Amino acid sequence: MLDRVLRERPQVRFVRTGNADSNAAMLRINHQLGFKPYIAHCVWQVETDKVLDYLNSAA
């Protein structure tokens, strides 16, 4: 895809990509290509039963 972007859109100056911090293989490839961290985010997940228990105990 990067080759295609460079070929078809030579005016492009930046490419943004993303993958999980746990994906060491892809992180290594991105690093070798010259990608640098731009932004990070964290996703939290919880079971709804635990949320309801918490809310009921706080009431």
mmCIF file of the N, C-alpha and C atoms, coordinates in Angstrom:
data_MODEL
# 
_entry.id   MODEL 
# 
loop_
_atom_site.group_PDB 
_atom_site.id 
_atom_site.type_symbol 
_atom_site.label_atom_id 
_atom_site.label_alt_id 
_atom_site.label_comp_id 
_atom_site.label_asym_id 
_atom_site.label_entity_id 
_atom_site.label_seq_id 
_atom_site.pdbx_PDB_ins_code 
_atom_site.Cartn_x 
_atom_site.Cartn_y 
_atom_site.Cartn_z 
_atom_site.occupancy 
_atom_site.B_iso_or_equiv 
_atom_site.pdbx_formal_charge 
_atom_site.auth_seq_id 
_atom_site.auth_comp_id 
_atom_site.auth_asym_id 
_atom_site.auth_atom_id 
_atom_site.pdbx_PDB_model_num 
ATOM 1   N N  . MET A 1 1  ? 0.819   -1.173 0.000  1.00 0.00 ? 1  MET A N  1 
ATOM 2   C CA . MET A 1 1  ? 0.000   0.000  0.000  1.00 0.00 ? 1  MET A CA 1 
ATOM 3   C C  . MET A 1 1  ? 0.877   1.256  0.000  1.00 0.00 ? 1  MET A C  1 
ATOM 4   N N  . LEU A 1 2  ? 1.951   1.228  0.781  1.00 0.00 ? 2  LEU A N  1 
ATOM 5   C CA . LEU A 1 2  ? 2.834   2.395  0.790  1.00 0.00 ? 2  LEU A CA 1 
ATOM 6   C C  . LEU A 1 2  ? 3.422   2.645  -0.589 1.00 0.00 ? 2  LEU A C  1 
ATOM 7   N N  . ASP A 1 3  ? 3.803   1.583  -1.278 1.00 0.00 ? 3  ASP A N  1 
ATOM 8   C CA . ASP A 1 3  ? 4.332   1.716  -2.630 1.00 0.00 ? 3  ASP A CA 1 
ATOM 9   C C  . ASP A 1 3  ? 3.289   2.357  -3.548 1.00 0.00 ? 3  ASP A C  1 
ATOM 10  N N  . ARG A 1 4  ? 2.054   1.921  -3.424 1.00 0.00 ? 4  ARG A N  1 
ATOM 11  C CA . ARG A 1 4  ? 0.981   2.465  -4.257 1.00 0.00 ? 4  ARG A CA 1 
ATOM 12  C C  . ARG A 1 4  ? 0.740   3.940  -3.955 1.00 0.00 ? 4  ARG A C  1 
ATOM 13  N N  . VAL A 1 5  ? 0.732   4.295  -2.680 1.00 0.00 ? 5  VAL A N  1 
ATOM 14  C CA . VAL A 1 5  ? 0.539   5.699  -2.298 1.00 0.00 ? 5  VAL A CA 1 
ATOM 15  C C  . VAL A 1 5  ? 1.650   6.555  -2.898 1.00 0.00 ? 5  VAL A C  1 
ATOM 16  N N  . LEU A 1 6  ? 2.887   6.098  -2.766 1.00 0.00 ? 6  LEU A N  1 
ATOM 17  C CA . LEU A 1 6  ? 4.019   6.857  -3.301 1.00 0.00 ? 6  LEU A CA 1 
ATOM 18  C C  . LEU A 1 6  ? 3.946   6.997  -4.822 1.00 0.00 ? 6  LEU A C  1 
ATOM 19  N N  . ARG A 1 7  ? 3.483   5.958  -5.488 1.00 0.00 ? 7  ARG A N  1 
ATOM 20  C CA . ARG A 1 7  ? 3.367   5.973  -6.938 1.00 0.00 ? 7  ARG A CA 1 
ATOM 21  C C  . ARG A 1 7  ? 2.217   6.852  -7.424 1.00 0.00 ? 7  ARG A C  1 
ATOM 22  N N  . GLU A 1 8  ? 1.043   6.662  -6.813 1.00 0.00 ? 8  GLU A N  1 
ATOM 23  C CA . GLU A 1 8  ? -0.161  7.326  -7.307 1.00 0.00 ? 8  GLU A CA 1 
ATOM 24  C C  . GLU A 1 8  ? -0.402  8.710  -6.712 1.00 0.00 ? 8  GLU A C  1 
ATOM 25  N N  . ARG A 1 9  ? 0.211   8.992  -5.589 1.00 0.00 ? 9  ARG A N  1 
ATOM 26  C CA . ARG A 1 9  ? 0.003   10.281 -4.918 1.00 0.00 ? 9  ARG A CA 1 
ATOM 27  C C  . ARG A 1 9  ? 1.338   10.841 -4.422 1.00 0.00 ? 9  ARG A C  1 
ATOM 28  N N  . PRO A 1 10 ? 2.198   11.242 -5.340 1.00 0.00 ? 10 PRO A N  1 
ATOM 29  C CA . PRO A 1 10 ? 3.535   11.707 -4.945 1.00 0.00 ? 10 PRO A CA 1 
ATOM 30  C C  . PRO A 1 10 ? 3.529   12.955 -4.069 1.00 0.00 ? 10 PRO A C  1 
ATOM 31  N N  . GLN A 1 11 ? 2.409   13.659 -4.020 1.00 0.00 ? 11 GLN A N  1 
ATOM 32  C CA . GLN A 1 11 ? 2.327   14.867 -3.193 1.00 0.00 ? 11 GLN A CA 1 
ATOM 33  C C  . GLN A 1 11 ? 2.154   14.549 -1.708 1.00 0.00 ? 11 GLN A C  1 
ATOM 34  N N  . VAL A 1 12 ? 1.833   13.313 -1.372 1.00 0.00 ? 12 VAL A N  1 
ATOM 35  C CA . VAL A 1 12 ? 1.615   12.922 0.017  1.00 0.00 ? 12 VAL A CA 1 
ATOM 36  C C  . VAL A 1 12 ? 2.917   13.058 0.805  1.00 0.00 ? 12 VAL A C  1 
ATOM 37  N N  . ARG A 1 13 ? 2.821   13.703 1.961  1.00 0.00 ? 13 ARG A N  1 
ATOM 38  C CA . ARG A 1 13 ? 3.996   13.916 2.797  1.00 0.00 ? 13 ARG A CA 1 
ATOM 39  C C  . ARG A 1 13 ? 3.977   13.097 4.077  1.00 0.00 ? 13 ARG A C  1 
ATOM 40  N N  . PHE A 1 14 ? 2.797   12.676 4.515  1.00 0.00 ? 14 PHE A N  1 
ATOM 41  C CA . PHE A 1 14 ? 2.679   11.937 5.762  1.00 0.00 ? 14 PHE A CA 1 
ATOM 42  C C  . PHE A 1 14 ? 1.747   10.750 5.570  1.00 0.00 ? 14 PHE A C  1 
ATOM 43  N N  . VAL A 1 15 ? 2.062   9.665  6.269  1.00 0.00 ? 15 VAL A N  1 
ATOM 44  C CA . VAL A 1 15 ? 1.212   8.482  6.298  1.00 0.00 ? 15 VAL A CA 1 
ATOM 45  C C  . VAL A 1 15 ? 1.015   8.122  7.761  1.00 0.00 ? 15 VAL A C  1 
ATOM 46  N N  . ARG A 1 16 ? -0.217  7.901  8.153  1.00 0.00 ? 16 ARG A N  1 
ATOM 47  C CA . ARG A 1 16 ? -0.522  7.530  9.532  1.00 0.00 ? 16 ARG A CA 1 
ATOM 48  C C  . ARG A 1 16 ? -1.013  6.085  9.551  1.00 0.00 ? 16 ARG A C  1 
ATOM 49  N N  . THR A 1 17 ? -0.533  5.326  10.501 1.00 0.00 ? 17 THR A N  1 
ATOM 50  C CA . THR A 1 17 ? -0.948  3.935  10.649 1.00 0.00 ? 17 THR A CA 1 
ATOM 51  C C  . THR A 1 17 ? -1.179  3.657  12.128 1.00 0.00 ? 17 THR A C  1 
ATOM 52  N N  . GLY A 1 18 ? -1.673  2.510  12.446 1.00 0.00 ? 18 GLY A N  1 
ATOM 53  C CA . GLY A 1 18 ? -1.899  2.187  13.850 1.00 0.00 ? 18 GLY A CA 1 
ATOM 54  C C  . GLY A 1 18 ? -1.936  0.696  14.071 1.00 0.00 ? 18 GLY A C  1 
ATOM 55  N N  . ASN A 1 19 ? -1.520  0.289  15.228 1.00 0.00 ? 19 ASN A N  1 
ATOM 56  C CA . ASN A 1 19 ? -1.618  -1.102 15.635 1.00 0.00 ? 19 ASN A CA 1 
ATOM 57  C C  . ASN A 1 19 ? -1.433  -1.202 17.149 1.00 0.00 ? 19 ASN A C  1 
ATOM 58  N N  . ALA A 1 20 ? -1.755  -2.348 17.682 1.00 0.00 ? 20 ALA A N  1 
ATOM 59  C CA . ALA A 1 20 ? -1.697  -2.565 19.127 1.00 0.00 ? 20 ALA A CA 1 
ATOM 60  C C  . ALA A 1 20 ? -0.263  -2.581 19.627 1.00 0.00 ? 20 ALA A C  1 
ATOM 61  N N  . ASP A 1 21 ? -0.058  -2.094 20.834 1.00 0.00 ? 21 ASP A N  1 
ATOM 62  C CA . ASP A 1 21 ? 1.273   -2.133 21.449 1.00 0.00 ? 21 ASP A CA 1 
ATOM 63  C C  . ASP A 1 21 ? 1.759   -3.570 21.637 1.00 0.00 ? 21 ASP A C  1 
ATOM 64  N N  . SER A 1 22 ? 0.856   -4.517 21.670 1.00 0.00 ? 22 SER A N  1 
ATOM 65  C CA . SER A 1 22 ? 1.236   -5.917 21.863 1.00 0.00 ? 22 SER A CA 1 
ATOM 66  C C  . SER A 1 22 ? 1.671   -6.587 20.555 1.00 0.00 ? 22 SER A C  1 
ATOM 67  N N  . ASN A 1 23 ? 1.548   -5.893 19.433 1.00 0.00 ? 23 ASN A N  1 
ATOM 68  C CA . ASN A 1 23 ? 1.899   -6.460 18.135 1.00 0.00 ? 23 ASN A CA 1 
ATOM 69  C C  . ASN A 1 23 ? 3.355   -6.123 17.795 1.00 0.00 ? 23 ASN A C  1 
ATOM 70  N N  . ALA A 1 24 ? 4.274   -6.821 18.442 1.00 0.00 ? 24 ALA A N  1 
ATOM 71  C CA . ALA A 1 24 ? 5.704   -6.524 18.314 1.00 0.00 ? 24 ALA A CA 1 
ATOM 72  C C  . ALA A 1 24 ? 6.198   -6.628 16.869 1.00 0.00 ? 24 ALA A C  1 
ATOM 73  N N  . ALA A 1 25 ? 5.708   -7.608 16.131 1.00 0.00 ? 25 ALA A N  1 
ATOM 74  C CA . ALA A 1 25 ? 6.165   -7.792 14.751 1.00 0.00 ? 25 ALA A CA 1 
ATOM 75  C C  . ALA A 1 25 ? 5.826   -6.581 13.890 1.00 0.00 ? 25 ALA A C  1 
ATOM 76  N N  . MET A 1 26 ? 4.590   -6.100 13.991 1.00 0.00 ? 26 MET A N  1 
ATOM 77  C CA . MET A 1 26 ? 4.188   -4.937 13.180 1.00 0.00 ? 26 MET A CA 1 
ATOM 78  C C  . MET A 1 26 ? 4.856   -3.672 13.672 1.00 0.00 ? 26 MET A C  1 
ATOM 79  N N  . LEU A 1 27 ? 5.031   -3.537 14.979 1.00 0.00 ? 27 LEU A N  1 
ATOM 80  C CA . LEU A 1 27 ? 5.748   -2.374 15.513 1.00 0.00 ? 27 LEU A CA 1 
ATOM 81  C C  . LEU A 1 27 ? 7.179   -2.325 14.978 1.00 0.00 ? 27 LEU A C  1 
ATOM 82  N N  . ARG A 1 28 ? 7.811   -3.480 14.887 1.00 0.00 ? 28 ARG A N  1 
ATOM 83  C CA . ARG A 1 28 ? 9.181   -3.554 14.368 1.00 0.00 ? 28 ARG A CA 1 
ATOM 84  C C  . ARG A 1 28 ? 9.219   -3.118 12.900 1.00 0.00 ? 28 ARG A C  1 
ATOM 85  N N  . ILE A 1 29 ? 8.262   -3.602 12.108 1.00 0.00 ? 29 ILE A N  1 
ATOM 86  C CA . ILE A 1 29 ? 8.196   -3.212 10.697 1.00 0.00 ? 29 ILE A CA 1 
ATOM 87  C C  . ILE A 1 29 ? 7.963   -1.709 10.575 1.00 0.00 ? 29 ILE A C  1 
ATOM 88  N N  . ASN A 1 30 ? 7.014   -1.188 11.324 1.00 0.00 ? 30 ASN A N  1 
ATOM 89  C CA . ASN A 1 30 ? 6.736   0.253  11.267 1.00 0.00 ? 30 ASN A CA 1 
ATOM 90  C C  . ASN A 1 30 ? 7.970   1.057  11.651 1.00 0.00 ? 30 ASN A C  1 
ATOM 91  N N  . HIS A 1 31 ? 8.686   0.606  12.668 1.00 0.00 ? 31 HIS A N  1 
ATOM 92  C CA . HIS A 1 31 ? 9.913   1.295  13.099 1.00 0.00 ? 31 HIS A CA 1 
ATOM 93  C C  . HIS A 1 31 ? 10.962  1.259  11.979 1.00 0.00 ? 31 HIS A C  1 
ATOM 94  N N  . GLN A 1 32 ? 11.129  0.100  11.343 1.00 0.00 ? 32 GLN A N  1 
ATOM 95  C CA . GLN A 1 32 ? 12.096  -0.030 10.257 1.00 0.00 ? 32 GLN A CA 1 
ATOM 96  C C  . GLN A 1 32 ? 11.732  0.858  9.068  1.00 0.00 ? 32 GLN A C  1 
ATOM 97  N N  . LEU A 1 33 ? 10.439  1.075  8.851  1.00 0.00 ? 33 LEU A N  1 
ATOM 98  C CA . LEU A 1 33 ? 9.992   1.952  7.764  1.00 0.00 ? 33 LEU A CA 1 
ATOM 99  C C  . LEU A 1 33 ? 10.161  3.430  8.115  1.00 0.00 ? 33 LEU A C  1 
ATOM 100 N N  . GLY A 1 34 ? 10.417  3.713  9.381  1.00 0.00 ? 34 GLY A N  1 
ATOM 101 C CA . GLY A 1 34 ? 10.620  5.099  9.785  1.00 0.00 ? 34 GLY A CA 1 
ATOM 102 C C  . GLY A 1 34 ? 9.434   5.735  10.484 1.00 0.00 ? 34 GLY A C  1 
ATOM 103 N N  . PHE A 1 35 ? 8.381   4.955  10.737 1.00 0.00 ? 35 PHE A N  1 
ATOM 104 C CA . PHE A 1 35 ? 7.239   5.493  11.469 1.00 0.00 ? 35 PHE A CA 1 
ATOM 105 C C  . PHE A 1 35 ? 7.663   5.811  12.895 1.00 0.00 ? 35 PHE A C  1 
ATOM 106 N N  . LYS A 1 36 ? 7.092   6.876  13.431 1.00 0.00 ? 36 LYS A N  1 
ATOM 107 C CA . LYS A 1 36 ? 7.352   7.276  14.814 1.00 0.00 ? 36 LYS A CA 1 
ATOM 108 C C  . LYS A 1 36 ? 6.017   7.438  15.525 1.00 0.00 ? 36 LYS A C  1 
ATOM 109 N N  . PRO A 1 37 ? 5.993   7.233  16.855 1.00 0.00 ? 37 PRO A N  1 
ATOM 110 C CA . PRO A 1 37 ? 4.729   7.416  17.587 1.00 0.00 ? 37 PRO A CA 1 
ATOM 111 C C  . PRO A 1 37 ? 4.175   8.824  17.380 1.00 0.00 ? 37 PRO A C  1 
ATOM 112 N N  . TYR A 1 38 ? 2.880   8.886  17.137 1.00 0.00 ? 38 TYR A N  1 
ATOM 113 C CA . TYR A 1 38 ? 2.201   10.157 16.919 1.00 0.00 ? 38 TYR A CA 1 
ATOM 114 C C  . TYR A 1 38 ? 1.175   10.414 18.012 1.00 0.00 ? 38 TYR A C  1 
ATOM 115 N N  . ILE A 1 39 ? 0.403   9.396  18.310 1.00 0.00 ? 39 ILE A N  1 
ATOM 116 C CA . ILE A 1 39 ? -0.661  9.529  19.309 1.00 0.00 ? 39 ILE A CA 1 
ATOM 117 C C  . ILE A 1 39 ? -0.912  8.138  19.907 1.00 0.00 ? 39 ILE A C  1 
ATOM 118 N N  . ALA A 1 40 ? -1.351  8.113  21.126 1.00 0.00 ? 40 ALA A N  1 
ATOM 119 C CA . ALA A 1 40 ? -1.675  6.843  21.786 1.00 0.00 ? 40 ALA A CA 1 
ATOM 120 C C  . ALA A 1 40 ? -3.021  6.978  22.472 1.00 0.00 ? 40 ALA A C  1 
ATOM 121 N N  . HIS A 1 41 ? -3.718  5.887  22.586 1.00 0.00 ? 41 HIS A N  1 
ATOM 122 C CA . HIS A 1 41 ? -4.971  5.888  23.339 1.00 0.00 ? 41 HIS A CA 1 
ATOM 123 C C  . HIS A 1 41 ? -5.120  4.554  24.058 1.00 0.00 ? 41 HIS A C  1 
ATOM 124 N N  . CYS A 1 42 ? -5.929  4.594  25.073 1.00 0.00 ? 42 CYS A N  1 
ATOM 125 C CA . CYS A 1 42 ? -6.140  3.418  25.906 1.00 0.00 ? 42 CYS A CA 1 
ATOM 126 C C  . CYS A 1 42 ? -7.628  3.073  25.889 1.00 0.00 ? 42 CYS A C  1 
ATOM 127 N N  . VAL A 1 43 ? -7.925  1.815  25.752 1.00 0.00 ? 43 VAL A N  1 
ATOM 128 C CA . VAL A 1 43 ? -9.311  1.362  25.737 1.00 0.00 ? 43 VAL A CA 1 
ATOM 129 C C  . VAL A 1 43 ? -9.530  0.484  26.967 1.00 0.00 ? 43 VAL A C  1 
ATOM 130 N N  . TRP A 1 44 ? -10.552 0.819  27.746 1.00 0.00 ? 44 TRP A N  1 
ATOM 131 C CA . TRP A 1 44 ? -10.888 0.055  28.940 1.00 0.00 ? 44 TRP A CA 1 
ATOM 132 C C  . TRP A 1 44 ? -12.117 -0.794 28.656 1.00 0.00 ? 44 TRP A C  1 
ATOM 133 N N  . GLN A 1 45 ? -12.157 -1.952 29.278 1.00 0.00 ? 45 GLN A N  1 
ATOM 134 C CA . GLN A 1 45 ? -13.278 -2.852 29.092 1.00 0.00 ? 45 GLN A CA 1 
ATOM 135 C C  . GLN A 1 45 ? -13.667 -3.428 30.447 1.00 0.00 ? 45 GLN A C  1 
ATOM 136 N N  . VAL A 1 46 ? -14.976 -3.517 30.693 1.00 0.00 ? 46 VAL A N  1 
ATOM 137 C CA . VAL A 1 46 ? -15.458 -4.062 31.954 1.00 0.00 ? 46 VAL A CA 1 
ATOM 138 C C  . VAL A 1 46 ? -16.781 -4.785 31.699 1.00 0.00 ? 46 VAL A C  1 
ATOM 139 N N  . GLU A 1 47 ? -17.034 -5.799 32.491 1.00 0.00 ? 47 GLU A N  1 
ATOM 140 C CA . GLU A 1 47 ? -18.304 -6.518 32.381 1.00 0.00 ? 47 GLU A CA 1 
ATOM 141 C C  . GLU A 1 47 ? -19.419 -5.654 32.959 1.00 0.00 ? 47 GLU A C  1 
ATOM 142 N N  . THR A 1 48 ? -20.555 -5.642 32.307 1.00 0.00 ? 48 THR A N  1 
ATOM 143 C CA . THR A 1 48 ? -21.662 -4.792 32.763 1.00 0.00 ? 48 THR A CA 1 
ATOM 144 C C  . THR A 1 48 ? -22.136 -5.167 34.160 1.00 0.00 ? 48 THR A C  1 
ATOM 145 N N  . ASP A 1 49 ? -22.066 -6.454 34.517 1.00 0.00 ? 49 ASP A N  1 
ATOM 146 C CA . ASP A 1 49 ? -22.475 -6.860 35.866 1.00 0.00 ? 49 ASP A CA 1 
ATOM 147 C C  . ASP A 1 49 ? -21.631 -6.164 36.932 1.00 0.00 ? 49 ASP A C  1 
ATOM 148 N N  . LYS A 1 50 ? -20.348 -6.010 36.672 1.00 0.00 ? 50 LYS A N  1 
ATOM 149 C CA . LYS A 1 50 ? -19.465 -5.337 37.630 1.00 0.00 ? 50 LYS A CA 1 
ATOM 150 C C  . LYS A 1 50 ? -19.808 -3.859 37.751 1.00 0.00 ? 50 LYS A C  1 
ATOM 151 N N  . VAL A 1 51 ? -20.168 -3.239 36.632 1.00 0.00 ? 51 VAL A N  1 
ATOM 152 C CA . VAL A 1 51 ? -20.578 -1.833 36.669 1.00 0.00 ? 51 VAL A CA 1 
ATOM 153 C C  . VAL A 1 51 ? -21.853 -1.683 37.487 1.00 0.00 ? 51 VAL A C  1 
ATOM 154 N N  . LEU A 1 52 ? -22.811 -2.552 37.235 1.00 0.00 ? 52 LEU A N  1 
ATOM 155 C CA . LEU A 1 52 ? -24.077 -2.491 37.991 1.00 0.00 ? 52 LEU A CA 1 
ATOM 156 C C  . LEU A 1 52 ? -23.834 -2.720 39.480 1.00 0.00 ? 52 LEU A C  1 
ATOM 157 N N  . ASP A 1 53 ? -22.987 -3.682 39.829 1.00 0.00 ? 53 ASP A N  1 
ATOM 158 C CA . ASP A 1 53 ? -22.668 -3.911 41.254 1.00 0.00 ? 53 ASP A CA 1 
ATOM 159 C C  . ASP A 1 53 ? -22.065 -2.666 41.872 1.00 0.00 ? 53 ASP A C  1 
ATOM 160 N N  . TYR A 1 54 ? -21.145 -2.040 41.179 1.00 0.00 ? 54 TYR A N  1 
ATOM 161 C CA . TYR A 1 54 ? -20.498 -0.825 41.677 1.00 0.00 ? 54 TYR A CA 1 
ATOM 162 C C  . TYR A 1 54 ? -21.529 0.290  41.872 1.00 0.00 ? 54 TYR A C  1 
ATOM 163 N N  . LEU A 1 55 ? -22.363 0.500  40.873 1.00 0.00 ? 55 LEU A N  1 
ATOM 164 C CA . LEU A 1 55 ? -23.361 1.558  40.955 1.00 0.00 ? 55 LEU A CA 1 
ATOM 165 C C  . LEU A 1 55 ? -24.358 1.304  42.080 1.00 0.00 ? 55 LEU A C  1 
ATOM 166 N N  . ASN A 1 56 ? -24.762 0.062  42.246 1.00 0.00 ? 56 ASN A N  1 
ATOM 167 C CA . ASN A 1 56 ? -25.714 -0.279 43.313 1.00 0.00 ? 56 ASN A CA 1 
ATOM 168 C C  . ASN A 1 56 ? -25.093 -0.108 44.692 1.00 0.00 ? 56 ASN A C  1 
ATOM 169 N N  . SER A 1 57 ? -23.810 -0.372 44.821 1.00 0.00 ? 57 SER A N  1 
ATOM 170 C CA . SER A 1 57 ? -23.147 -0.219 46.132 1.00 0.00 ? 57 SER A CA 1 
ATOM 171 C C  . SER A 1 57 ? -22.881 1.241  46.448 1.00 0.00 ? 57 SER A C  1 
ATOM 172 N N  . ALA A 1 58 ? -22.795 2.085  45.439 1.00 0.00 ? 58 ALA A N  1 
ATOM 173 C CA . ALA A 1 58 ? -22.542 3.506  45.674 1.00 0.00 ? 58 ALA A CA 1 
ATOM 174 C C  . ALA A 1 58 ? -23.814 4.279  46.002 1.00 0.00 ? 58 ALA A C  1 
ATOM 175 N N  . ALA A 1 59 ? -24.958 3.681  45.754 1.00 0.00 ? 59 ALA A N  1 
ATOM 176 C CA . ALA A 1 59 ? -26.240 4.376  45.966 1.00 0.00 ? 59 ALA A CA 1 
ATOM 177 C C  . ALA A 1 59 ? -26.645 4.428  47.403 1.00 0.00 ? 59 ALA A C  1 
# 
